[in-house]
Amino acid sequence: MEFVSCKEQHTEVEWKSCPGKWIARNTEAKKSGFHLNALASPWEKWAKILDEFKEAKRKGIETLKTRVNITLGES
C-alpha cells in the first residue's frame, strides 16, 4: 500500500519512519495537546485499517461512524 502526499509516494514503513515535527498552534497555552490517529501507530498496519474500514462500510452507517471515530479520531 502506498501513501500519496505532495505528489510523493511512500510505503507505510517509509512514512512511519520519517521524522515528524510538532507545531504549536497556540504558543501561549499552559498545556500541550495533540491529535494523532491510528495511521501513525506502529501497532496498526494500514492494510488492516483499510480492511476494517471496508467491512464497516459494508455493514452500514453506524458501524462506519464508529470505525471513523476509533481509527481516525474524528467526531
Biopython code that builds the backbone (N, CA, C, O; Angstrom):
import numpy as np
from Bio.PDB.StructureBuilder import StructureBuilder

atoms = [
    (1, "MET", "N", (0.839, -1.159, 0.000)),
    (1, "MET", "CA", (0.000, 0.000, 0.000)),
    (1, "MET", "C", (0.897, 1.239, 0.000)),
    (1, "MET", "O", (1.934, 1.265, 0.664)),
    (2, "GLU", "N", (0.501, 2.233, -0.728)),
    (2, "GLU", "CA", (1.283, 3.462, -0.809)),
    (2, "GLU", "C", (0.488, 4.636, -0.276)),
    (2, "GLU", "O", (-0.737, 4.679, -0.388)),
    (3, "PHE", "N", (1.187, 5.567, 0.292)),
    (3, "PHE", "CA", (0.586, 6.793, 0.804)),
    (3, "PHE", "C", (0.972, 7.912, -0.151)),
    (3, "PHE", "O", (2.153, 8.100, -0.445)),
    (4, "VAL", "N", (-0.011, 8.649, -0.634)),
    (4, "VAL", "CA", (0.271, 9.711, -1.595)),
    (4, "VAL", "C", (0.074, 11.057, -0.902)),
    (4, "VAL", "O", (-0.995, 11.343, -0.364)),
    (5, "SER", "N", (1.115, 11.871, -0.926)),
    (5, "SER", "CA", (1.059, 13.196, -0.330)),
    (5, "SER", "C", (2.070, 14.076, -1.052)),
    (5, "SER", "O", (3.210, 13.668, -1.274)),
    (6, "CYS", "N", (1.659, 15.260, -1.411)),
    (6, "CYS", "CA", (2.568, 16.211, -2.072)),
    (6, "CYS", "C", (3.241, 15.594, -3.304)),
    (6, "CYS", "O", (4.414, 15.851, -3.576)),
    (7, "LYS", "N", (2.504, 14.800, -4.024)),
    (7, "LYS", "CA", (2.973, 14.146, -5.245)),
    (7, "LYS", "C", (4.128, 13.171, -5.024)),
    (7, "LYS", "O", (4.813, 12.799, -5.976)),
    (8, "GLU", "N", (4.349, 12.757, -3.780)),
    (8, "GLU", "CA", (5.371, 11.771, -3.455)),
    (8, "GLU", "C", (4.673, 10.504, -2.984)),
    (8, "GLU", "O", (3.628, 10.580, -2.339)),
    (9, "GLN", "N", (5.229, 9.351, -3.294)),
    (9, "GLN", "CA", (4.650, 8.093, -2.854)),
    (9, "GLN", "C", (5.596, 7.425, -1.874)),
    (9, "GLN", "O", (6.805, 7.367, -2.100)),
    (10, "HIS", "N", (5.034, 6.923, -0.785)),
    (10, "HIS", "CA", (5.823, 6.280, 0.250)),
    (10, "HIS", "C", (5.129, 5.000, 0.679)),
    (10, "HIS", "O", (3.902, 4.909, 0.651)),
    (11, "THR", "N", (5.906, 4.030, 1.070)),
    (11, "THR", "CA", (5.320, 2.840, 1.674)),
    (11, "THR", "C", (4.964, 3.190, 3.112)),
    (11, "THR", "O", (5.380, 4.227, 3.628)),
    (12, "GLU", "N", (4.203, 2.333, 3.745)),
    (12, "GLU", "CA", (3.833, 2.554, 5.136)),
    (12, "GLU", "C", (5.074, 2.679, 6.018)),
    (12, "GLU", "O", (5.150, 3.572, 6.862)),
    (13, "VAL", "N", (6.032, 1.797, 5.826)),
    (13, "VAL", "CA", (7.257, 1.806, 6.638)),
    (13, "VAL", "C", (8.032, 3.103, 6.422)),
    (13, "VAL", "O", (8.524, 3.695, 7.382)),
    (14, "GLU", "N", (8.146, 3.545, 5.183)),
    (14, "GLU", "CA", (8.856, 4.802, 4.907)),
    (14, "GLU", "C", (8.152, 5.982, 5.582)),
    (14, "GLU", "O", (8.800, 6.819, 6.210)),
    (15, "TRP", "N", (6.834, 6.042, 5.449)),
    (15, "TRP", "CA", (6.081, 7.157, 6.013)),
    (15, "TRP", "C", (6.193, 7.191, 7.530)),
    (15, "TRP", "O", (6.396, 8.252, 8.121)),
    (16, "LYS", "N", (6.059, 6.019, 8.160)),
    (16, "LYS", "CA", (6.108, 5.958, 9.620)),
    (16, "LYS", "C", (7.509, 6.206, 10.169)),
    (16, "LYS", "O", (7.656, 6.615, 11.321)),
    (17, "SER", "N", (8.527, 5.969, 9.370)),
    (17, "SER", "CA", (9.897, 6.151, 9.861)),
    (17, "SER", "C", (10.430, 7.567, 9.636)),
    (17, "SER", "O", (11.510, 7.900, 10.124)),
    (18, "CYS", "N", (9.693, 8.398, 8.911)),
    (18, "CYS", "CA", (10.131, 9.781, 8.684)),
    (18, "CYS", "C", (10.032, 10.579, 9.977)),
    (18, "CYS", "O", (9.098, 10.390, 10.758)),
    (19, "PRO", "N", (10.987, 11.463, 10.203)),
    (19, "PRO", "CA", (10.897, 12.294, 11.410)),
    (19, "PRO", "C", (9.725, 13.264, 11.306)),
    (19, "PRO", "O", (9.420, 13.786, 10.233)),
    (20, "GLY", "N", (9.093, 13.487, 12.417)),
    (20, "GLY", "CA", (7.969, 14.412, 12.452)),
    (20, "GLY", "C", (8.331, 15.669, 13.221)),
    (20, "GLY", "O", (9.368, 15.737, 13.879)),
    (21, "LYS", "N", (7.474, 16.643, 13.127)),
    (21, "LYS", "CA", (7.701, 17.896, 13.838)),
    (21, "LYS", "C", (6.365, 18.373, 14.385)),
    (21, "LYS", "O", (5.398, 18.516, 13.637)),
    (22, "TRP", "N", (6.310, 18.619, 15.697)),
    (22, "TRP", "CA", (5.110, 19.141, 16.327)),
    (22, "TRP", "C", (5.149, 20.650, 16.244)),
    (22, "TRP", "O", (6.139, 21.277, 16.620)),
    (23, "ILE", "N", (4.079, 21.229, 15.753)),
    (23, "ILE", "CA", (3.995, 22.683, 15.617)),
    (23, "ILE", "C", (2.824, 23.167, 16.463)),
    (23, "ILE", "O", (1.674, 22.800, 16.221)),
    (24, "ALA", "N", (3.128, 23.992, 17.454)),
    (24, "ALA", "CA", (2.095, 24.510, 18.351)),
    (24, "ALA", "C", (1.242, 25.548, 17.633)),
    (24, "ALA", "O", (1.763, 26.452, 16.979)),
    (25, "ARG", "N", (-0.066, 25.407, 17.762)),
    (25, "ARG", "CA", (-0.970, 26.407, 17.202)),
    (25, "ARG", "C", (-1.157, 27.564, 18.187)),
    (25, "ARG", "O", (-1.339, 28.717, 17.796)),
    (26, "ASN", "N", (-1.106, 27.221, 19.465)),
    (26, "ASN", "CA", (-1.276, 28.241, 20.498)),
    (26, "ASN", "C", (-0.033, 28.230, 21.375)),
    (26, "ASN", "O", (0.058, 27.442, 22.317)),
    (27, "THR", "N", (0.899, 29.078, 21.079)),
    (27, "THR", "CA", (2.161, 29.115, 21.817)),
    (27, "THR", "C", (2.001, 29.682, 23.225)),
    (27, "THR", "O", (2.922, 29.596, 24.037)),
    (28, "GLU", "N", (0.834, 30.264, 23.518)),
    (28, "GLU", "CA", (0.572, 30.839, 24.840)),
    (28, "GLU", "C", (-0.062, 29.822, 25.795)),
    (28, "GLU", "O", (-0.207, 30.105, 26.985)),
    (29, "ALA", "N", (-0.436, 28.662, 25.297)),
    (29, "ALA", "CA", (-1.118, 27.664, 26.126)),
    (29, "ALA", "C", (-0.206, 27.153, 27.233)),
    (29, "ALA", "O", (1.002, 27.011, 27.041)),
    (30, "LYS", "N", (-0.796, 26.878, 28.394)),
    (30, "LYS", "CA", (-0.031, 26.358, 29.523)),
    (30, "LYS", "C", (0.180, 24.848, 29.418)),
    (30, "LYS", "O", (1.103, 24.304, 30.024)),
    (31, "LYS", "N", (-0.671, 24.177, 28.653)),
    (31, "LYS", "CA", (-0.558, 22.731, 28.460)),
    (31, "LYS", "C", (-0.563, 22.434, 26.967)),
    (31, "LYS", "O", (-1.203, 23.132, 26.181)),
    (32, "SER", "N", (0.155, 21.397, 26.598)),
    (32, "SER", "CA", (0.213, 20.989, 25.191)),
    (32, "SER", "C", (-0.720, 19.818, 24.949)),
    (32, "SER", "O", (-0.910, 18.976, 25.827)),
    (33, "GLY", "N", (-1.288, 19.763, 23.787)),
    (33, "GLY", "CA", (-2.124, 18.648, 23.393)),
    (33, "GLY", "C", (-1.918, 18.386, 21.914)),
    (33, "GLY", "O", (-1.450, 19.261, 21.186)),
    (34, "PHE", "N", (-2.257, 17.210, 21.474)),
    (34, "PHE", "CA", (-2.102, 16.891, 20.060)),
    (34, "PHE", "C", (-3.113, 15.844, 19.648)),
    (34, "PHE", "O", (-3.687, 15.146, 20.484)),
    (35, "HIS", "N", (-3.321, 15.746, 18.359)),
    (35, "HIS", "CA", (-4.259, 14.791, 17.767)),
    (35, "HIS", "C", (-3.442, 13.857, 16.872)),
    (35, "HIS", "O", (-2.681, 14.309, 16.017)),
    (36, "LEU", "N", (-3.606, 12.585, 17.075)),
    (36, "LEU", "CA", (-2.887, 11.594, 16.282)),
    (36, "LEU", "C", (-3.833, 10.433, 16.044)),
    (36, "LEU", "O", (-4.479, 9.964, 16.981)),
    (37, "ASN", "N", (-3.930, 9.959, 14.809)),
    (37, "ASN", "CA", (-4.838, 8.852, 14.535)),
    (37, "ASN", "C", (-4.075, 7.545, 14.343)),
    (37, "ASN", "O", (-2.846, 7.514, 14.409)),
    (38, "ALA", "N", (-4.814, 6.477, 14.105)),
    (38, "ALA", "CA", (-4.227, 5.136, 14.024)),
    (38, "ALA", "C", (-3.280, 4.960, 12.835)),
    (38, "ALA", "O", (-2.459, 4.043, 12.839)),
    (39, "LEU", "N", (-3.377, 5.815, 11.825)),
    (39, "LEU", "CA", (-2.485, 5.677, 10.670)),
    (39, "LEU", "C", (-1.018, 5.859, 11.056)),
    (39, "LEU", "O", (-0.136, 5.326, 10.382)),
    (40, "ALA", "N", (-0.749, 6.594, 12.117)),
    (40, "ALA", "CA", (0.621, 6.826, 12.563)),
    (40, "ALA", "C", (1.085, 5.801, 13.597)),
    (40, "ALA", "O", (2.254, 5.796, 13.984)),
    (41, "SER", "N", (0.202, 4.956, 14.033)),
    (41, "SER", "CA", (0.527, 3.994, 15.087)),
    (41, "SER", "C", (1.467, 2.893, 14.599)),
    (41, "SER", "O", (1.247, 2.316, 13.534)),
    (42, "PRO", "N", (2.510, 2.600, 15.372)),
    (42, "PRO", "CA", (3.392, 1.489, 14.997)),
    (42, "PRO", "C", (2.735, 0.127, 15.222)),
    (42, "PRO", "O", (3.242, -0.887, 14.742)),
    (43, "TRP", "N", (1.619, 0.091, 15.944)),
    (43, "TRP", "CA", (0.942, -1.170, 16.238)),
    (43, "TRP", "C", (-0.192, -1.483, 15.282)),
    (43, "TRP", "O", (-0.748, -2.580, 15.322)),
    (44, "GLU", "N", (-0.539, -0.548, 14.432)),
    (44, "GLU", "CA", (-1.620, -0.757, 13.461)),
    (44, "GLU", "C", (-1.064, -0.704, 12.044)),
    (44, "GLU", "O", (-0.353, 0.236, 11.687)),
    (45, "LYS", "N", (-1.379, -1.691, 11.255)),
    (45, "LYS", "CA", (-0.948, -1.730, 9.853)),
    (45, "LYS", "C", (-2.033, -1.123, 8.981)),
    (45, "LYS", "O", (-3.223, -1.317, 9.226)),
    (46, "TRP", "N", (-1.608, -0.376, 7.948)),
    (46, "TRP", "CA", (-2.564, 0.289, 7.071)),
    (46, "TRP", "C", (-3.491, -0.706, 6.387)),
    (46, "TRP", "O", (-4.675, -0.419, 6.213)),
    (47, "ALA", "N", (-2.984, -1.854, 6.003)),
    (47, "ALA", "CA", (-3.829, -2.846, 5.325)),
    (47, "ALA", "C", (-4.970, -3.293, 6.242)),
    (47, "ALA", "O", (-6.101, -3.466, 5.788)),
    (48, "LYS", "N", (-4.674, -3.477, 7.526)),
    (48, "LYS", "CA", (-5.709, -3.868, 8.489)),
    (48, "LYS", "C", (-6.725, -2.737, 8.672)),
    (48, "LYS", "O", (-7.930, -2.979, 8.721)),
    (49, "ILE", "N", (-6.230, -1.506, 8.772)),
    (49, "ILE", "CA", (-7.120, -0.355, 8.919)),
    (49, "ILE", "C", (-8.056, -0.258, 7.722)),
    (49, "ILE", "O", (-9.254, -0.027, 7.885)),
    (50, "LEU", "N", (-7.516, -0.432, 6.526)),
    (50, "LEU", "CA", (-8.317, -0.368, 5.305)),
    (50, "LEU", "C", (-9.341, -1.497, 5.251)),
    (50, "LEU", "O", (-10.494, -1.268, 4.888)),
    (51, "ASP", "N", (-8.932, -2.713, 5.609)),
    (51, "ASP", "CA", (-9.870, -3.840, 5.626)),
    (51, "ASP", "C", (-11.011, -3.596, 6.611)),
    (51, "ASP", "O", (-12.170, -3.878, 6.307)),
    (52, "GLU", "N", (-10.678, -3.066, 7.803)),
    (52, "GLU", "CA", (-11.709, -2.779, 8.804)),
    (52, "GLU", "C", (-12.655, -1.676, 8.327)),
    (52, "GLU", "O", (-13.857, -1.728, 8.588)),
    (53, "PHE", "N", (-12.111, -0.682, 7.630)),
    (53, "PHE", "CA", (-12.942, 0.391, 7.086)),
    (53, "PHE", "C", (-13.917, -0.169, 6.046)),
    (53, "PHE", "O", (-15.106, 0.146, 6.080)),
    (54, "LYS", "N", (-13.421, -0.995, 5.128)),
    (54, "LYS", "CA", (-14.284, -1.582, 4.093)),
    (54, "LYS", "C", (-15.388, -2.437, 4.713)),
    (54, "LYS", "O", (-16.538, -2.390, 4.275)),
    (55, "GLU", "N", (-15.033, -3.219, 5.734)),
    (55, "GLU", "CA", (-16.016, -4.069, 6.407)),
    (55, "GLU", "C", (-17.065, -3.208, 7.116)),
    (55, "GLU", "O", (-18.258, -3.507, 7.058)),
    (56, "ALA", "N", (-16.623, -2.146, 7.780)),
    (56, "ALA", "CA", (-17.564, -1.255, 8.470)),
    (56, "ALA", "C", (-18.487, -0.575, 7.469)),
    (56, "ALA", "O", (-19.681, -0.427, 7.730)),
    (57, "LYS", "N", (-17.957, -0.166, 6.342)),
    (57, "LYS", "CA", (-18.764, 0.477, 5.304)),
    (57, "LYS", "C", (-19.824, -0.487, 4.772)),
    (57, "LYS", "O", (-20.959, -0.094, 4.503)),
    (58, "ARG", "N", (-19.435, -1.753, 4.624)),
    (58, "ARG", "CA", (-20.359, -2.772, 4.144)),
    (58, "ARG", "C", (-21.489, -3.012, 5.148)),
    (58, "ARG", "O", (-22.628, -3.268, 4.756)),
    (59, "LYS", "N", (-21.173, -2.930, 6.438)),
    (59, "LYS", "CA", (-22.167, -3.208, 7.486)),
    (59, "LYS", "C", (-23.163, -2.078, 7.678)),
    (59, "LYS", "O", (-24.277, -2.313, 8.146)),
    (60, "GLY", "N", (-22.783, -0.852, 7.325)),
    (60, "GLY", "CA", (-23.748, 0.240, 7.454)),
    (60, "GLY", "C", (-23.167, 1.479, 8.106)),
    (60, "GLY", "O", (-22.043, 1.482, 8.607)),
    (61, "ILE", "N", (-23.966, 2.525, 8.082)),
    (61, "ILE", "CA", (-23.516, 3.848, 8.502)),
    (61, "ILE", "C", (-23.106, 3.912, 9.970)),
    (61, "ILE", "O", (-22.114, 4.564, 10.297)),
    (62, "GLU", "N", (-23.837, 3.256, 10.857)),
    (62, "GLU", "CA", (-23.495, 3.319, 12.286)),
    (62, "GLU", "C", (-22.161, 2.633, 12.574)),
    (62, "GLU", "O", (-21.363, 3.133, 13.367)),
    (63, "THR", "N", (-21.920, 1.501, 11.939)),
    (63, "THR", "CA", (-20.643, 0.802, 12.102)),
    (63, "THR", "C", (-19.511, 1.630, 11.500)),
    (63, "THR", "O", (-18.413, 1.689, 12.054)),
    (64, "LEU", "N", (-19.781, 2.262, 10.375)),
    (64, "LEU", "CA", (-18.784, 3.116, 9.738)),
    (64, "LEU", "C", (-18.447, 4.314, 10.621)),
    (64, "LEU", "O", (-17.276, 4.666, 10.762)),
    (65, "LYS", "N", (-19.456, 4.940, 11.214)),
    (65, "LYS", "CA", (-19.211, 6.075, 12.114)),
    (65, "LYS", "C", (-18.300, 5.667, 13.268)),
    (65, "LYS", "O", (-17.362, 6.386, 13.614)),
    (66, "THR", "N", (-18.581, 4.518, 13.855)),
    (66, "THR", "CA", (-17.770, 4.017, 14.966)),
    (66, "THR", "C", (-16.333, 3.788, 14.530)),
    (66, "THR", "O", (-15.401, 4.144, 15.252)),
    (67, "ARG", "N", (-16.144, 3.197, 13.358)),
    (67, "ARG", "CA", (-14.799, 2.916, 12.849)),
    (67, "ARG", "C", (-14.040, 4.216, 12.610)),
    (67, "ARG", "O", (-12.855, 4.308, 12.932)),
    (68, "VAL", "N", (-14.699, 5.208, 12.056)),
    (68, "VAL", "CA", (-14.054, 6.512, 11.802)),
    (68, "VAL", "C", (-13.686, 7.175, 13.126)),
    (68, "VAL", "O", (-12.604, 7.748, 13.248)),
    (69, "ASN", "N", (-14.579, 7.102, 14.122)),
    (69, "ASN", "CA", (-14.292, 7.673, 15.448)),
    (69, "ASN", "C", (-13.059, 7.024, 16.066)),
    (69, "ASN", "O", (-12.165, 7.712, 16.558)),
    (70, "ILE", "N", (-13.019, 5.716, 16.037)),
    (70, "ILE", "CA", (-11.952, 4.972, 16.709)),
    (70, "ILE", "C", (-10.633, 5.063, 15.958)),
    (70, "ILE", "O", (-9.593, 5.316, 16.566)),
    (71, "THR", "N", (-10.660, 4.864, 14.662)),
    (71, "THR", "CA", (-9.435, 4.793, 13.866)),
    (71, "THR", "C", (-8.860, 6.153, 13.533)),
    (71, "THR", "O", (-7.652, 6.365, 13.648)),
    (72, "LEU", "N", (-9.712, 7.074, 13.121)),
    (72, "LEU", "CA", (-9.228, 8.379, 12.690)),
    (72, "LEU", "C", (-9.333, 9.445, 13.775)),
    (72, "LEU", "O", (-8.836, 10.560, 13.613)),
    (73, "GLY", "N", (-9.979, 9.097, 14.873)),
    (73, "GLY", "CA", (-10.123, 10.036, 15.974)),
    (73, "GLY", "C", (-10.994, 11.228, 15.621)),
    (73, "GLY", "O", (-10.818, 12.316, 16.170)),
    (74, "GLU", "N", (-11.927, 11.027, 14.711)),
    (74, "GLU", "CA", (-12.829, 12.099, 14.314)),
    (74, "GLU", "C", (-14.160, 11.957, 15.040)),
    (74, "GLU", "O", (-14.568, 10.856, 15.408)),
    (75, "SER", "N", (-14.819, 13.073, 15.238)),
    (75, "SER", "CA", (-16.122, 13.020, 15.929)),
    (75, "SER", "C", (-17.247, 12.964, 14.919)),
    (75, "SER", "O", (-18.416, 12.915, 15.300)),
]
sb = StructureBuilder()
sb.init_structure("model")
sb.init_model(0)
sb.init_chain("A")
sb.init_seg("    ")
for serial, (resi, resn, name, xyz) in enumerate(atoms, 1):
    if name == "N":
        sb.init_residue(resn, " ", resi, " ")
    sb.init_atom(name, np.array(xyz, "f"), 0.0, 1.0, " ", f" {name:<3s}", serial, name[0])
structure = sb.get_structure()
